[in-house]
Amino acid sequence: MQTTSRHRSADVAVGYAADRAGNGIAYAAIATGTDRAAVRVTFGTEPLPALDGRELGYAALSAVATYLRGRGFSRLRLKIADTVVVDELNGRRSVPLPLAMAYVKARCALHGFSSARVERGEPIETHDLQTRAQAEVALRAPAAA
């Protein structure tokens, strides 16, 4: 039988990408006090080209948070490269109406933890994860005719 600590905490850097249909991949580097691991999580969202991919950030964070909640984590510090998404999730910027549902889903996923913060990740934390996700999405894409 597996036991789960009541207050498992982690620092999690997230990189993500999606194809034009909104089928995405997020890679998360999870650091706990005693261990480090990387996981791959899939997600899907409706593409909103006018919003510079922010819908991807919300969907990726929601998917990663749901994954980690299912693994018994209760405290998270999530780091992503998109400063605008970070500011919107932290109430420092208003959320555009087309992103309202994505915002609500992400906030709901984060409220499932006793503590969850979203911060801007430094490039050294997120770049490799982002590049890995972009490469995998590019490999899945059908060849151009």
C-alpha positions as CSV (number, residue, x, y, z in Angstrom):
1,M,0.0,0.0,0.0
2,Q,1.3,3.5,-1.0
3,T,1.2,6.2,1.7
4,T,0.8,9.8,0.8
5,S,2.1,12.6,2.9
6,R,-0.7,15.1,3.8
7,H,1.5,18.1,2.9
8,R,3.6,17.1,0.0
9,S,5.1,20.3,-1.5
10,A,6.8,20.9,-4.8
11,D,8.4,23.5,-7.0
12,V,7.2,22.9,-10.5
13,A,8.6,24.5,-13.7
14,V,6.3,24.0,-16.7
15,G,6.9,24.2,-20.4
16,Y,4.2,23.6,-23.0
17,A,3.2,23.7,-26.7
18,A,0.2,22.8,-28.8
19,D,-0.6,22.2,-32.4
20,R,-3.0,24.4,-34.4
21,A,-5.9,22.3,-33.3
22,G,-5.1,22.9,-29.6
23,N,-3.8,19.4,-28.8
24,G,-1.0,20.2,-26.4
25,I,1.8,18.7,-24.3
26,A,3.2,20.1,-21.1
27,Y,6.4,19.0,-19.5
28,A,6.8,19.6,-15.8
29,A,10.0,19.5,-13.8
30,I,9.0,18.6,-10.3
31,A,11.3,19.3,-7.4
32,T,10.5,18.2,-3.9
33,G,12.7,18.4,-0.9
34,T,14.1,14.9,-1.6
35,D,13.5,14.1,-5.2
36,R,13.4,15.5,-8.8
37,A,11.3,14.2,-11.6
38,A,10.0,15.2,-15.0
39,V,6.5,14.3,-16.3
40,R,4.7,14.7,-19.5
41,V,1.0,15.7,-19.4
42,T,-1.3,16.2,-22.4
43,F,-4.0,18.8,-22.6
44,G,-6.4,20.3,-25.1
45,T,-7.9,23.7,-25.6
46,E,-9.6,25.8,-28.2
47,P,-7.0,27.8,-30.1
48,L,-7.5,31.6,-29.7
49,P,-4.9,33.1,-32.1
50,A,-5.5,36.7,-31.1
51,L,-4.3,36.0,-27.5
52,D,-0.7,35.0,-28.2
53,G,-1.1,31.5,-26.9
54,R,-2.2,32.5,-23.4
55,E,-5.0,29.9,-23.6
56,L,-2.3,27.3,-23.8
57,G,-0.8,28.5,-20.6
58,Y,-4.1,28.2,-18.8
59,A,-4.8,24.8,-20.2
60,A,-1.3,23.5,-19.4
61,L,-1.3,24.8,-15.9
62,S,-4.8,23.2,-15.3
63,A,-3.6,19.9,-16.6
64,V,-0.4,19.9,-14.6
65,A,-2.2,20.9,-11.4
66,T,-4.8,18.2,-11.9
67,Y,-2.0,15.6,-12.4
68,L,-0.1,16.7,-9.3
69,R,-3.3,16.8,-7.2
70,G,-3.9,13.3,-8.2
71,R,-0.4,12.3,-7.0
72,G,-1.1,13.6,-3.5
73,F,0.6,17.1,-3.6
74,S,-1.0,19.7,-1.5
75,R,1.3,22.7,-1.9
76,L,2.7,23.9,-5.2
77,R,4.8,26.7,-6.6
78,L,4.2,26.6,-10.4
79,K,6.5,28.5,-12.7
80,I,5.8,29.3,-16.4
81,A,7.5,31.7,-18.8
82,D,4.4,33.7,-19.8
83,T,4.4,36.8,-17.6
84,V,0.9,37.9,-18.8
85,V,-0.7,34.6,-17.7
86,V,1.1,34.9,-14.3
87,D,-0.2,38.4,-13.9
88,E,-3.7,37.5,-14.8
89,L,-3.8,34.5,-12.4
90,N,-2.4,36.6,-9.6
91,G,-5.0,39.4,-10.1
92,R,-2.5,42.0,-11.3
93,R,-4.1,42.2,-14.8
94,S,-7.6,41.8,-16.0
95,V,-8.5,38.7,-18.0
96,P,-9.9,39.2,-21.5
97,L,-13.4,37.8,-21.9
98,P,-12.4,35.0,-24.4
99,L,-10.1,33.6,-21.6
100,A,-12.6,33.8,-18.8
101,M,-13.5,30.1,-18.9
102,A,-9.8,29.0,-19.1
103,Y,-9.1,31.3,-16.2
104,V,-11.9,29.9,-14.1
105,K,-10.7,26.3,-14.9
106,A,-7.1,27.1,-13.9
107,R,-8.2,28.9,-10.7
108,C,-10.4,25.9,-9.8
109,A,-7.5,23.5,-10.3
110,L,-5.3,25.7,-8.1
111,H,-7.9,26.0,-5.4
112,G,-7.7,22.2,-4.9
113,F,-4.4,22.7,-3.1
114,S,-3.9,24.0,0.4
115,S,-1.4,26.4,-1.1
116,A,-0.7,27.1,-4.8
117,R,1.3,30.0,-6.3
118,V,1.9,30.8,-9.9
119,E,5.1,32.6,-10.7
120,R,7.2,33.7,-13.7
121,G,9.8,31.1,-14.3
122,E,13.3,32.1,-15.3
123,P,14.4,30.9,-18.8
124,I,16.9,28.5,-17.2
125,E,13.9,26.8,-15.5
126,T,11.4,26.7,-18.4
127,H,13.3,26.9,-21.7
128,D,14.3,23.2,-22.0
129,L,10.8,22.1,-21.1
130,Q,9.3,24.5,-23.6
131,T,11.7,23.4,-26.3
132,R,11.0,19.7,-25.6
133,A,7.2,20.3,-25.8
134,Q,7.6,22.3,-29.1
135,A,9.8,19.6,-30.6
136,E,7.3,16.9,-29.8
137,V,4.4,18.9,-31.2
138,A,6.4,19.5,-34.4
139,L,7.1,15.8,-34.8
140,R,3.4,15.0,-34.5
141,A,2.4,17.5,-37.1
142,P,1.7,16.1,-40.6
143,A,4.3,16.9,-43.2
144,A,3.5,20.0,-45.3
145,A,2.4,19.2,-48.8
